[in-house]
Amino acid sequence: MTGAPILAVRDLAVEFAANGGWHRVVEGLEFDLARGEVLGIVGESGSGKTVMSRALIRLLPKRGCRIARGNVTFEGQDLLSLPEDALAR
């Protein structure tokens, strides 16, 4: 890959609330995606593919789920810190 990635994910971790505590369902996810590149995500049912995808664009449930840590950058913009109206644009 040459130049800055269009999408960069660093140390992403997602947790769900259950049984009085927080339980990690995605741990330490990292990848870069260059303009024009295609990334395939493969895994067994329940392995976290959908949770990961929803976390990247902040479409996780508002209650009982949280991004515990990590960074998601798209075209240099930190998606996890954007206000919701800016993210929608």
PyMOL Python script that loads the backbone (N, CA, C, O; Angstrom):
from pymol import cmd

cmd.read_pdbstr("""\
ATOM      1  N   MET A   1       0.856  -1.176   0.000  1.00  0.00           N
ATOM      2  CA  MET A   1       0.000   0.000   0.000  1.00  0.00           C
ATOM      3  C   MET A   1       0.898   1.234   0.000  1.00  0.00           C
ATOM      4  O   MET A   1       1.884   1.299   0.735  1.00  0.00           O
ATOM      5  N   THR A   2       0.550   2.197  -0.822  1.00  0.00           N
ATOM      6  CA  THR A   2       1.296   3.448  -0.855  1.00  0.00           C
ATOM      7  C   THR A   2       0.395   4.565  -0.371  1.00  0.00           C
ATOM      8  O   THR A   2      -0.807   4.569  -0.639  1.00  0.00           O
ATOM      9  N   GLY A   3       0.985   5.518   0.349  1.00  0.00           N
ATOM     10  CA  GLY A   3       0.204   6.629   0.868  1.00  0.00           C
ATOM     11  C   GLY A   3      -0.627   6.224   2.078  1.00  0.00           C
ATOM     12  O   GLY A   3      -0.579   5.085   2.542  1.00  0.00           O
ATOM     13  N   ALA A   4      -1.383   7.185   2.568  1.00  0.00           N
ATOM     14  CA  ALA A   4      -2.224   6.949   3.738  1.00  0.00           C
ATOM     15  C   ALA A   4      -3.419   6.086   3.360  1.00  0.00           C
ATOM     16  O   ALA A   4      -3.973   6.231   2.271  1.00  0.00           O
ATOM     17  N   PRO A   5      -3.817   5.189   4.253  1.00  0.00           N
ATOM     18  CA  PRO A   5      -5.000   4.373   3.968  1.00  0.00           C
ATOM     19  C   PRO A   5      -6.265   5.225   3.982  1.00  0.00           C
ATOM     20  O   PRO A   5      -6.337   6.227   4.694  1.00  0.00           O
ATOM     21  N   ILE A   6      -7.260   4.826   3.196  1.00  0.00           N
ATOM     22  CA  ILE A   6      -8.550   5.523   3.217  1.00  0.00           C
ATOM     23  C   ILE A   6      -9.320   5.162   4.495  1.00  0.00           C
ATOM     24  O   ILE A   6     -10.065   5.981   5.035  1.00  0.00           O
ATOM     25  N   LEU A   7      -9.128   3.923   4.968  1.00  0.00           N
ATOM     26  CA  LEU A   7      -9.747   3.458   6.207  1.00  0.00           C
ATOM     27  C   LEU A   7      -8.675   2.787   7.044  1.00  0.00           C
ATOM     28  O   LEU A   7      -7.986   1.884   6.571  1.00  0.00           O
ATOM     29  N   ALA A   8      -8.530   3.226   8.290  1.00  0.00           N
ATOM     30  CA  ALA A   8      -7.567   2.633   9.220  1.00  0.00           C
ATOM     31  C   ALA A   8      -8.294   2.292  10.515  1.00  0.00           C
ATOM     32  O   ALA A   8      -8.945   3.148  11.114  1.00  0.00           O
ATOM     33  N   VAL A   9      -8.180   1.068  10.932  1.00  0.00           N
ATOM     34  CA  VAL A   9      -8.789   0.604  12.181  1.00  0.00           C
ATOM     35  C   VAL A   9      -7.655   0.154  13.092  1.00  0.00           C
ATOM     36  O   VAL A   9      -6.811  -0.646  12.687  1.00  0.00           O
ATOM     37  N   ARG A  10      -7.631   0.658  14.309  1.00  0.00           N
ATOM     38  CA  ARG A  10      -6.568   0.355  15.255  1.00  0.00           C
ATOM     39  C   ARG A  10      -7.144  -0.088  16.595  1.00  0.00           C
ATOM     40  O   ARG A  10      -7.902   0.643  17.233  1.00  0.00           O
ATOM     41  N   ASP A  11      -6.774  -1.288  17.009  1.00  0.00           N
ATOM     42  CA  ASP A  11      -7.057  -1.823  18.348  1.00  0.00           C
ATOM     43  C   ASP A  11      -8.531  -1.693  18.753  1.00  0.00           C
ATOM     44  O   ASP A  11      -8.831  -1.352  19.897  1.00  0.00           O
ATOM     45  N   LEU A  12      -9.438  -1.960  17.829  1.00  0.00           N
ATOM     46  CA  LEU A  12     -10.873  -1.827  18.103  1.00  0.00           C
ATOM     47  C   LEU A  12     -11.346  -2.954  19.024  1.00  0.00           C
ATOM     48  O   LEU A  12     -11.064  -4.129  18.789  1.00  0.00           O
ATOM     49  N   ALA A  13     -12.059  -2.575  20.061  1.00  0.00           N
ATOM     50  CA  ALA A  13     -12.657  -3.531  20.992  1.00  0.00           C
ATOM     51  C   ALA A  13     -14.094  -3.115  21.267  1.00  0.00           C
ATOM     52  O   ALA A  13     -14.370  -1.946  21.535  1.00  0.00           O
ATOM     53  N   VAL A  14     -15.008  -4.080  21.198  1.00  0.00           N
ATOM     54  CA  VAL A  14     -16.438  -3.829  21.420  1.00  0.00           C
ATOM     55  C   VAL A  14     -16.921  -4.743  22.537  1.00  0.00           C
ATOM     56  O   VAL A  14     -16.547  -5.914  22.602  1.00  0.00           O
ATOM     57  N   GLU A  15     -17.754  -4.199  23.413  1.00  0.00           N
ATOM     58  CA  GLU A  15     -18.275  -4.957  24.550  1.00  0.00           C
ATOM     59  C   GLU A  15     -19.792  -4.890  24.603  1.00  0.00           C
ATOM     60  O   GLU A  15     -20.399  -3.894  24.208  1.00  0.00           O
ATOM     61  N   PHE A  16     -20.397  -5.973  25.100  1.00  0.00           N
ATOM     62  CA  PHE A  16     -21.832  -6.041  25.363  1.00  0.00           C
ATOM     63  C   PHE A  16     -22.057  -6.252  26.845  1.00  0.00           C
ATOM     64  O   PHE A  16     -21.285  -6.953  27.499  1.00  0.00           O
ATOM     65  N   ALA A  17     -23.111  -5.649  27.383  1.00  0.00           N
ATOM     66  CA  ALA A  17     -23.475  -5.838  28.782  1.00  0.00           C
ATOM     67  C   ALA A  17     -24.277  -7.122  28.923  1.00  0.00           C
ATOM     68  O   ALA A  17     -25.221  -7.367  28.171  1.00  0.00           O
ATOM     69  N   ALA A  18     -23.889  -7.936  29.898  1.00  0.00           N
ATOM     70  CA  ALA A  18     -24.616  -9.175  30.185  1.00  0.00           C
ATOM     71  C   ALA A  18     -24.216  -9.668  31.575  1.00  0.00           C
ATOM     72  O   ALA A  18     -23.059  -9.562  31.981  1.00  0.00           O
ATOM     73  N   ASN A  19     -25.183 -10.201  32.281  1.00  0.00           N
ATOM     74  CA  ASN A  19     -24.929 -10.800  33.599  1.00  0.00           C
ATOM     75  C   ASN A  19     -24.211  -9.848  34.548  1.00  0.00           C
ATOM     76  O   ASN A  19     -23.325 -10.260  35.297  1.00  0.00           O
ATOM     77  N   GLY A  20     -24.594  -8.580  34.517  1.00  0.00           N
ATOM     78  CA  GLY A  20     -24.047  -7.596  35.440  1.00  0.00           C
ATOM     79  C   GLY A  20     -22.657  -7.079  35.110  1.00  0.00           C
ATOM     80  O   GLY A  20     -22.045  -6.400  35.934  1.00  0.00           O
ATOM     81  N   GLY A  21     -22.148  -7.380  33.933  1.00  0.00           N
ATOM     82  CA  GLY A  21     -20.811  -6.900  33.564  1.00  0.00           C
ATOM     83  C   GLY A  21     -20.698  -6.673  32.075  1.00  0.00           C
ATOM     84  O   GLY A  21     -21.657  -6.858  31.326  1.00  0.00           O
ATOM     85  N   TRP A  22     -19.519  -6.271  31.658  1.00  0.00           N
ATOM     86  CA  TRP A  22     -19.227  -6.036  30.239  1.00  0.00           C
ATOM     87  C   TRP A  22     -18.383  -7.190  29.713  1.00  0.00           C
ATOM     88  O   TRP A  22     -17.418  -7.613  30.349  1.00  0.00           O
ATOM     89  N   HIS A  23     -18.767  -7.696  28.533  1.00  0.00           N
ATOM     90  CA  HIS A  23     -18.090  -8.844  27.942  1.00  0.00           C
ATOM     91  C   HIS A  23     -17.602  -8.476  26.543  1.00  0.00           C
ATOM     92  O   HIS A  23     -18.372  -8.020  25.698  1.00  0.00           O
ATOM     93  N   ARG A  24     -16.320  -8.684  26.323  1.00  0.00           N
ATOM     94  CA  ARG A  24     -15.684  -8.321  25.063  1.00  0.00           C
ATOM     95  C   ARG A  24     -16.097  -9.295  23.974  1.00  0.00           C
ATOM     96  O   ARG A  24     -15.968 -10.507  24.142  1.00  0.00           O
ATOM     97  N   VAL A  25     -16.600  -8.768  22.841  1.00  0.00           N
ATOM     98  CA  VAL A  25     -17.010  -9.611  21.714  1.00  0.00           C
ATOM     99  C   VAL A  25     -16.140  -9.374  20.479  1.00  0.00           C
ATOM    100  O   VAL A  25     -16.079 -10.225  19.592  1.00  0.00           O
ATOM    101  N   VAL A  26     -15.474  -8.235  20.419  1.00  0.00           N
ATOM    102  CA  VAL A  26     -14.470  -7.952  19.386  1.00  0.00           C
ATOM    103  C   VAL A  26     -13.255  -7.437  20.142  1.00  0.00           C
ATOM    104  O   VAL A  26     -13.381  -6.585  21.022  1.00  0.00           O
ATOM    105  N   GLU A  27     -12.078  -7.953  19.800  1.00  0.00           N
ATOM    106  CA  GLU A  27     -10.865  -7.622  20.558  1.00  0.00           C
ATOM    107  C   GLU A  27      -9.696  -7.361  19.619  1.00  0.00           C
ATOM    108  O   GLU A  27      -9.342  -8.218  18.808  1.00  0.00           O
ATOM    109  N   GLY A  28      -9.099  -6.185  19.727  1.00  0.00           N
ATOM    110  CA  GLY A  28      -7.844  -5.884  19.051  1.00  0.00           C
ATOM    111  C   GLY A  28      -7.877  -5.887  17.532  1.00  0.00           C
ATOM    112  O   GLY A  28      -6.879  -6.232  16.898  1.00  0.00           O
ATOM    113  N   LEU A  29      -8.991  -5.514  16.940  1.00  0.00           N
ATOM    114  CA  LEU A  29      -9.114  -5.518  15.475  1.00  0.00           C
ATOM    115  C   LEU A  29      -8.265  -4.400  14.874  1.00  0.00           C
ATOM    116  O   LEU A  29      -8.341  -3.251  15.308  1.00  0.00           O
ATOM    117  N   GLU A  30      -7.455  -4.749  13.870  1.00  0.00           N
ATOM    118  CA  GLU A  30      -6.618  -3.767  13.190  1.00  0.00           C
ATOM    119  C   GLU A  30      -6.518  -4.107  11.710  1.00  0.00           C
ATOM    120  O   GLU A  30      -6.279  -5.256  11.341  1.00  0.00           O
ATOM    121  N   PHE A  31      -6.704  -3.092  10.865  1.00  0.00           N
ATOM    122  CA  PHE A  31      -6.445  -3.242   9.434  1.00  0.00           C
ATOM    123  C   PHE A  31      -6.407  -1.873   8.780  1.00  0.00           C
ATOM    124  O   PHE A  31      -6.930  -0.894   9.313  1.00  0.00           O
ATOM    125  N   ASP A  32      -5.774  -1.825   7.605  1.00  0.00           N
ATOM    126  CA  ASP A  32      -5.751  -0.641   6.744  1.00  0.00           C
ATOM    127  C   ASP A  32      -6.375  -1.030   5.416  1.00  0.00           C
ATOM    128  O   ASP A  32      -6.232  -2.163   4.956  1.00  0.00           O
ATOM    129  N   LEU A  33      -7.056  -0.094   4.816  1.00  0.00           N
ATOM    130  CA  LEU A  33      -7.661  -0.312   3.509  1.00  0.00           C
ATOM    131  C   LEU A  33      -7.314   0.880   2.630  1.00  0.00           C
ATOM    132  O   LEU A  33      -7.655   2.019   2.948  1.00  0.00           O
ATOM    133  N   ALA A  34      -6.630   0.606   1.515  1.00  0.00           N
ATOM    134  CA  ALA A  34      -6.237   1.664   0.585  1.00  0.00           C
ATOM    135  C   ALA A  34      -7.361   1.935  -0.412  1.00  0.00           C
ATOM    136  O   ALA A  34      -8.212   1.077  -0.645  1.00  0.00           O
ATOM    137  N   ARG A  35      -7.360   3.106  -0.987  1.00  0.00           N
ATOM    138  CA  ARG A  35      -8.340   3.446  -2.025  1.00  0.00           C
ATOM    139  C   ARG A  35      -8.253   2.397  -3.138  1.00  0.00           C
ATOM    140  O   ARG A  35      -7.163   2.086  -3.619  1.00  0.00           O
ATOM    141  N   GLY A  36      -9.388   1.863  -3.537  1.00  0.00           N
ATOM    142  CA  GLY A  36      -9.447   0.859  -4.587  1.00  0.00           C
ATOM    143  C   GLY A  36      -9.255  -0.574  -4.108  1.00  0.00           C
ATOM    144  O   GLY A  36      -9.485  -1.510  -4.874  1.00  0.00           O
ATOM    145  N   GLU A  37      -8.844  -0.763  -2.874  1.00  0.00           N
ATOM    146  CA  GLU A  37      -8.674  -2.103  -2.321  1.00  0.00           C
ATOM    147  C   GLU A  37     -10.005  -2.674  -1.877  1.00  0.00           C
ATOM    148  O   GLU A  37     -10.938  -1.936  -1.560  1.00  0.00           O
ATOM    149  N   VAL A  38     -10.085  -3.985  -1.858  1.00  0.00           N
ATOM    150  CA  VAL A  38     -11.268  -4.688  -1.364  1.00  0.00           C
ATOM    151  C   VAL A  38     -10.827  -5.565  -0.206  1.00  0.00           C
ATOM    152  O   VAL A  38      -9.786  -6.218  -0.275  1.00  0.00           O
ATOM    153  N   LEU A  39     -11.619  -5.579   0.857  1.00  0.00           N
ATOM    154  CA  LEU A  39     -11.324  -6.393   2.029  1.00  0.00           C
ATOM    155  C   LEU A  39     -12.478  -7.350   2.258  1.00  0.00           C
ATOM    156  O   LEU A  39     -13.627  -6.920   2.355  1.00  0.00           O
ATOM    157  N   GLY A  40     -12.193  -8.630   2.344  1.00  0.00           N
ATOM    158  CA  GLY A  40     -13.203  -9.632   2.661  1.00  0.00           C
ATOM    159  C   GLY A  40     -13.087 -10.026   4.121  1.00  0.00           C
ATOM    160  O   GLY A  40     -11.988 -10.296   4.606  1.00  0.00           O
ATOM    161  N   ILE A  41     -14.199 -10.061   4.819  1.00  0.00           N
ATOM    162  CA  ILE A  41     -14.233 -10.476   6.219  1.00  0.00           C
ATOM    163  C   ILE A  41     -14.925 -11.829   6.273  1.00  0.00           C
ATOM    164  O   ILE A  41     -16.085 -11.956   5.882  1.00  0.00           O
ATOM    165  N   VAL A  42     -14.220 -12.826   6.751  1.00  0.00           N
ATOM    166  CA  VAL A  42     -14.725 -14.198   6.774  1.00  0.00           C
ATOM    167  C   VAL A  42     -14.658 -14.723   8.197  1.00  0.00           C
ATOM    168  O   VAL A  42     -13.695 -14.455   8.916  1.00  0.00           O
ATOM    169  N   GLY A  43     -15.663 -15.460   8.602  1.00  0.00           N
ATOM    170  CA  GLY A  43     -15.651 -16.075   9.926  1.00  0.00           C
ATOM    171  C   GLY A  43     -16.919 -16.859  10.167  1.00  0.00           C
ATOM    172  O   GLY A  43     -17.904 -16.728   9.441  1.00  0.00           O
ATOM    173  N   GLU A  44     -16.873 -17.664  11.188  1.00  0.00           N
ATOM    174  CA  GLU A  44     -18.035 -18.461  11.563  1.00  0.00           C
ATOM    175  C   GLU A  44     -19.165 -17.554  12.030  1.00  0.00           C
ATOM    176  O   GLU A  44     -18.947 -16.396  12.389  1.00  0.00           O
ATOM    177  N   SER A  45     -20.360 -18.096  12.017  1.00  0.00           N
ATOM    178  CA  SER A  45     -21.512 -17.393  12.559  1.00  0.00           C
ATOM    179  C   SER A  45     -21.221 -17.047  14.022  1.00  0.00           C
ATOM    180  O   SER A  45     -20.793 -17.900  14.799  1.00  0.00           O
ATOM    181  N   GLY A  46     -21.461 -15.790  14.379  1.00  0.00           N
ATOM    182  CA  GLY A  46     -21.234 -15.368  15.756  1.00  0.00           C
ATOM    183  C   GLY A  46     -19.809 -14.934  16.054  1.00  0.00           C
ATOM    184  O   GLY A  46     -19.470 -14.690  17.212  1.00  0.00           O
ATOM    185  N   SER A  47     -18.965 -14.834  15.025  1.00  0.00           N
ATOM    186  CA  SER A  47     -17.562 -14.491  15.264  1.00  0.00           C
ATOM    187  C   SER A  47     -17.308 -12.986  15.377  1.00  0.00           C
ATOM    188  O   SER A  47     -16.200 -12.578  15.726  1.00  0.00           O
ATOM    189  N   GLY A  48     -18.316 -12.152  15.088  1.00  0.00           N
ATOM    190  CA  GLY A  48     -18.168 -10.711  15.274  1.00  0.00           C
ATOM    191  C   GLY A  48     -18.116  -9.889  14.002  1.00  0.00           C
ATOM    192  O   GLY A  48     -17.832  -8.693  14.062  1.00  0.00           O
ATOM    193  N   LYS A  49     -18.381 -10.490  12.856  1.00  0.00           N
ATOM    194  CA  LYS A  49     -18.310  -9.749  11.585  1.00  0.00           C
ATOM    195  C   LYS A  49     -19.299  -8.584  11.559  1.00  0.00           C
ATOM    196  O   LYS A  49     -18.920  -7.468  11.206  1.00  0.00           O
ATOM    197  N   THR A  50     -20.531  -8.819  11.918  1.00  0.00           N
ATOM    198  CA  THR A  50     -21.547  -7.768  11.893  1.00  0.00           C
ATOM    199  C   THR A  50     -21.289  -6.733  12.972  1.00  0.00           C
ATOM    200  O   THR A  50     -21.444  -5.537  12.727  1.00  0.00           O
ATOM    201  N   VAL A  51     -20.901  -7.168  14.161  1.00  0.00           N
ATOM    202  CA  VAL A  51     -20.587  -6.223  15.242  1.00  0.00           C
ATOM    203  C   VAL A  51     -19.443  -5.313  14.813  1.00  0.00           C
ATOM    204  O   VAL A  51     -19.497  -4.103  15.032  1.00  0.00           O
ATOM    205  N   MET A  52     -18.410  -5.884  14.205  1.00  0.00           N
ATOM    206  CA  MET A  52     -17.287  -5.095  13.724  1.00  0.00           C
ATOM    207  C   MET A  52     -17.753  -4.063  12.699  1.00  0.00           C
ATOM    208  O   MET A  52     -17.403  -2.887  12.799  1.00  0.00           O
ATOM    209  N   SER A  53     -18.532  -4.494  11.723  1.00  0.00           N
ATOM    210  CA  SER A  53     -19.008  -3.597  10.675  1.00  0.00           C
ATOM    211  C   SER A  53     -19.857  -2.473  11.252  1.00  0.00           C
ATOM    212  O   SER A  53     -19.706  -1.315  10.862  1.00  0.00           O
ATOM    213  N   ARG A  54     -20.730  -2.803  12.161  1.00  0.00           N
ATOM    214  CA  ARG A  54     -21.581  -1.771  12.774  1.00  0.00           C
ATOM    215  C   ARG A  54     -20.773  -0.823  13.650  1.00  0.00           C
ATOM    216  O   ARG A  54     -21.079   0.367  13.720  1.00  0.00           O
ATOM    217  N   ALA A  55     -19.748  -1.338  14.317  1.00  0.00           N
ATOM    218  CA  ALA A  55     -18.904  -0.482  15.153  1.00  0.00           C
ATOM    219  C   ALA A  55     -18.165   0.543  14.305  1.00  0.00           C
ATOM    220  O   ALA A  55     -18.010   1.693  14.718  1.00  0.00           O
ATOM    221  N   LEU A  56     -17.709   0.138  13.125  1.00  0.00           N
ATOM    222  CA  LEU A  56     -16.949   1.046  12.260  1.00  0.00           C
ATOM    223  C   LEU A  56     -17.756   2.280  11.889  1.00  0.00           C
ATOM    224  O   LEU A  56     -17.199   3.370  11.763  1.00  0.00           O
ATOM    225  N   ILE A  57     -19.066   2.118  11.711  1.00  0.00           N
ATOM    226  CA  ILE A  57     -19.913   3.251  11.319  1.00  0.00           C
ATOM    227  C   ILE A  57     -20.871   3.669  12.434  1.00  0.00           C
ATOM    228  O   ILE A  57     -21.848   4.381  12.199  1.00  0.00           O
ATOM    229  N   ARG A  58     -20.575   3.216  13.637  1.00  0.00           N
ATOM    230  CA  ARG A  58     -21.316   3.586  14.861  1.00  0.00           C
ATOM    231  C   ARG A  58     -22.815   3.300  14.769  1.00  0.00           C
ATOM    232  O   ARG A  58     -23.647   4.135  15.121  1.00  0.00           O
ATOM    233  N   LEU A  59     -23.128   2.125  14.297  1.00  0.00           N
ATOM    234  CA  LEU A  59     -24.527   1.692  14.262  1.00  0.00           C
ATOM    235  C   LEU A  59     -24.789   0.573  15.268  1.00  0.00           C
ATOM    236  O   LEU A  59     -25.667  -0.264  15.058  1.00  0.00           O
ATOM    237  N   LEU A  60     -24.035   0.562  16.344  1.00  0.00           N
ATOM    238  CA  LEU A  60     -24.268  -0.405  17.422  1.00  0.00           C
ATOM    239  C   LEU A  60     -25.482   0.052  18.231  1.00  0.00           C
ATOM    240  O   LEU A  60     -25.815   1.237  18.225  1.00  0.00           O
ATOM    241  N   PRO A  61     -26.145  -0.872  18.926  1.00  0.00           N
ATOM    242  CA  PRO A  61     -27.253  -0.461  19.795  1.00  0.00           C
ATOM    243  C   PRO A  61     -26.783   0.582  20.812  1.00  0.00           C
ATOM    244  O   PRO A  61     -25.664   0.500  21.319  1.00  0.00           O
ATOM    245  N   LYS A  62     -27.630   1.546  21.103  1.00  0.00           N
ATOM    246  CA  LYS A  62     -27.275   2.625  22.034  1.00  0.00           C
ATOM    247  C   LYS A  62     -27.161   2.129  23.478  1.00  0.00           C
ATOM    248  O   LYS A  62     -26.402   2.682  24.273  1.00  0.00           O
ATOM    249  N   ARG A  63     -27.916   1.090  23.805  1.00  0.00           N
ATOM    250  CA  ARG A  63     -27.901   0.561  25.179  1.00  0.00           C
ATOM    251  C   ARG A  63     -27.324  -0.847  25.172  1.00  0.00           C
ATOM    252  O   ARG A  63     -27.626  -1.657  24.296  1.00  0.00           O
ATOM    253  N   GLY A  64     -26.491  -1.117  26.166  1.00  0.00           N
ATOM    254  CA  GLY A  64     -25.971  -2.463  26.348  1.00  0.00           C
ATOM    255  C   GLY A  64     -24.828  -2.832  25.424  1.00  0.00           C
ATOM    256  O   GLY A  64     -24.468  -4.005  25.318  1.00  0.00           O
ATOM    257  N   CYS A  65     -24.255  -1.845  24.757  1.00  0.00           N
ATOM    258  CA  CYS A  65     -23.156  -2.117  23.836  1.00  0.00           C
ATOM    259  C   CYS A  65     -22.265  -0.878  23.793  1.00  0.00           C
ATOM    260  O   CYS A  65     -22.760   0.249  23.813  1.00  0.00           O
ATOM    261  N   ARG A  66     -20.949  -1.091  23.734  1.00  0.00           N
ATOM    262  CA  ARG A  66     -20.050   0.056  23.680  1.00  0.00           C
ATOM    263  C   ARG A  66     -18.748  -0.304  22.970  1.00  0.00           C
ATOM    264  O   ARG A  66     -18.318  -1.457  22.955  1.00  0.00           O
ATOM    265  N   ILE A  67     -18.144   0.710  22.390  1.00  0.00           N
ATOM    266  CA  ILE A  67     -16.798   0.572  21.866  1.00  0.00           C
ATOM    267  C   ILE A  67     -15.882   0.858  23.043  1.00  0.00           C
ATOM    268  O   ILE A  67     -15.821   1.985  23.533  1.00  0.00           O
ATOM    269  N   ALA A  68     -15.173  -0.161  23.492  1.00  0.00           N
ATOM    270  CA  ALA A  68     -14.349  -0.052  24.695  1.00  0.00           C
ATOM    271  C   ALA A  68     -13.055   0.701  24.429  1.00  0.00           C
ATOM    272  O   ALA A  68     -12.555   1.420  25.294  1.00  0.00           O
ATOM    273  N   ARG A  69     -12.517   0.533  23.225  1.00  0.00           N
ATOM    274  CA  ARG A  69     -11.292   1.248  22.869  1.00  0.00           C
ATOM    275  C   ARG A  69     -11.066   1.122  21.367  1.00  0.00           C
ATOM    276  O   ARG A  69     -11.722   0.340  20.679  1.00  0.00           O
ATOM    277  N   GLY A  70     -10.123   1.913  20.886  1.00  0.00           N
ATOM    278  CA  GLY A  70      -9.727   1.819  19.489  1.00  0.00           C
ATOM    279  C   GLY A  70      -9.962   3.102  18.723  1.00  0.00           C
ATOM    280  O   GLY A  70     -10.559   4.055  19.223  1.00  0.00           O
ATOM    281  N   ASN A  71      -9.472   3.097  17.485  1.00  0.00           N
ATOM    282  CA  ASN A  71      -9.618   4.234  16.581  1.00  0.00           C
ATOM    283  C   ASN A  71     -10.089   3.731  15.229  1.00  0.00           C
ATOM    284  O   ASN A  71      -9.656   2.682  14.751  1.00  0.00           O
ATOM    285  N   VAL A  72     -10.987   4.501  14.618  1.00  0.00           N
ATOM    286  CA  VAL A  72     -11.435   4.234  13.253  1.00  0.00           C
ATOM    287  C   VAL A  72     -11.306   5.554  12.507  1.00  0.00           C
ATOM    288  O   VAL A  72     -11.968   6.537  12.840  1.00  0.00           O
ATOM    289  N   THR A  73     -10.441   5.563  11.488  1.00  0.00           N
ATOM    290  CA  THR A  73     -10.178   6.777  10.724  1.00  0.00           C
ATOM    291  C   THR A  73     -10.548   6.538   9.269  1.00  0.00           C
ATOM    292  O   THR A  73     -10.075   5.585   8.650  1.00  0.00           O
ATOM    293  N   PHE A  74     -11.401   7.412   8.720  1.00  0.00           N
ATOM    294  CA  PHE A  74     -11.793   7.353   7.316  1.00  0.00           C
ATOM    295  C   PHE A  74     -11.395   8.661   6.658  1.00  0.00           C
ATOM    296  O   PHE A  74     -11.840   9.733   7.070  1.00  0.00           O
ATOM    297  N   GLU A  75     -10.559   8.570   5.638  1.00  0.00           N
ATOM    298  CA  GLU A  75     -10.033   9.751   4.943  1.00  0.00           C
ATOM    299  C   GLU A  75      -9.496  10.779   5.939  1.00  0.00           C
ATOM    300  O   GLU A  75      -9.724  11.979   5.782  1.00  0.00           O
ATOM    301  N   GLY A  76      -8.786  10.310   6.958  1.00  0.00           N
ATOM    302  CA  GLY A  76      -8.165  11.172   7.951  1.00  0.00           C
ATOM    303  C   GLY A  76      -9.079  11.669   9.047  1.00  0.00           C
ATOM    304  O   GLY A  76      -8.621  12.355   9.961  1.00  0.00           O
ATOM    305  N   GLN A  77     -10.362  11.341   8.985  1.00  0.00           N
ATOM    306  CA  GLN A  77     -11.350  11.800   9.968  1.00  0.00           C
ATOM    307  C   GLN A  77     -11.614  10.694  10.983  1.00  0.00           C
ATOM    308  O   GLN A  77     -11.904   9.558  10.608  1.00  0.00           O
ATOM    309  N   ASP A  78     -11.513  11.027  12.268  1.00  0.00           N
ATOM    310  CA  ASP A  78     -11.787  10.061  13.338  1.00  0.00           C
ATOM    311  C   ASP A  78     -13.296   9.848  13.443  1.00  0.00           C
ATOM    312  O   ASP A  78     -14.010  10.726  13.928  1.00  0.00           O
ATOM    313  N   LEU A  79     -13.786   8.701  12.997  1.00  0.00           N
ATOM    314  CA  LEU A  79     -15.226   8.438  12.979  1.00  0.00           C
ATOM    315  C   LEU A  79     -15.814   8.254  14.374  1.00  0.00           C
ATOM    316  O   LEU A  79     -16.994   8.535  14.581  1.00  0.00           O
ATOM    317  N   LEU A  80     -15.025   7.794  15.326  1.00  0.00           N
ATOM    318  CA  LEU A  80     -15.562   7.522  16.658  1.00  0.00           C
ATOM    319  C   LEU A  80     -15.789   8.785  17.476  1.00  0.00           C
ATOM    320  O   LEU A  80     -16.526   8.759  18.462  1.00  0.00           O
ATOM    321  N   SER A  81     -15.164   9.889  17.081  1.00  0.00           N
ATOM    322  CA  SER A  81     -15.346  11.135  17.834  1.00  0.00           C
ATOM    323  C   SER A  81     -16.250  12.137  17.117  1.00  0.00           C
ATOM    324  O   SER A  81     -16.547  13.199  17.664  1.00  0.00           O
ATOM    325  N   LEU A  82     -16.688  11.815  15.910  1.00  0.00           N
ATOM    326  CA  LEU A  82     -17.563  12.736  15.172  1.00  0.00           C
ATOM    327  C   LEU A  82     -18.936  12.849  15.828  1.00  0.00           C
ATOM    328  O   LEU A  82     -19.481  11.845  16.287  1.00  0.00           O
ATOM    329  N   PRO A  83     -19.501  14.044  15.879  1.00  0.00           N
ATOM    330  CA  PRO A  83     -20.886  14.165  16.322  1.00  0.00           C
ATOM    331  C   PRO A  83     -21.797  13.404  15.341  1.00  0.00           C
ATOM    332  O   PRO A  83     -21.454  13.252  14.168  1.00  0.00           O
ATOM    333  N   GLU A  84     -22.938  12.935  15.814  1.00  0.00           N
ATOM    334  CA  GLU A  84     -23.819  12.108  14.990  1.00  0.00           C
ATOM    335  C   GLU A  84     -24.277  12.805  13.708  1.00  0.00           C
ATOM    336  O   GLU A  84     -24.371  12.165  12.660  1.00  0.00           O
ATOM    337  N   ASP A  85     -24.563  14.106  13.776  1.00  0.00           N
ATOM    338  CA  ASP A  85     -25.018  14.809  12.565  1.00  0.00           C
ATOM    339  C   ASP A  85     -23.906  14.876  11.511  1.00  0.00           C
ATOM    340  O   ASP A  85     -24.186  14.779  10.316  1.00  0.00           O
ATOM    341  N   ALA A  86     -22.664  15.039  11.936  1.00  0.00           N
ATOM    342  CA  ALA A  86     -21.533  15.045  11.003  1.00  0.00           C
ATOM    343  C   ALA A  86     -21.310  13.659  10.417  1.00  0.00           C
ATOM    344  O   ALA A  86     -20.983  13.528   9.238  1.00  0.00           O
ATOM    345  N   LEU A  87     -21.482  12.649  11.213  1.00  0.00           N
ATOM    346  CA  LEU A  87     -21.325  11.268  10.751  1.00  0.00           C
ATOM    347  C   LEU A  87     -22.398  10.944   9.711  1.00  0.00           C
ATOM    348  O   LEU A  87     -22.115  10.258   8.728  1.00  0.00           O
ATOM    349  N   ALA A  88     -23.613  11.424   9.913  1.00  0.00           N
ATOM    350  CA  ALA A  88     -24.706  11.168   8.981  1.00  0.00           C
ATOM    351  C   ALA A  88     -24.429  11.785   7.603  1.00  0.00           C
ATOM    352  O   ALA A  88     -24.820  11.237   6.572  1.00  0.00           O
ATOM    353  N   ARG A  89     -23.747  12.935   7.610  1.00  0.00           N
ATOM    354  CA  ARG A  89     -23.407  13.587   6.330  1.00  0.00           C
ATOM    355  C   ARG A  89     -22.365  12.764   5.612  1.00  0.00           C
ATOM    356  O   ARG A  89     -21.936  13.129   4.518  1.00  0.00           O
TER     357      ARG A  89
END
""", "prot")
cmd.dss("prot")
cmd.show_as("cartoon", "prot")
cmd.util.cbc("prot")
cmd.orient("prot")
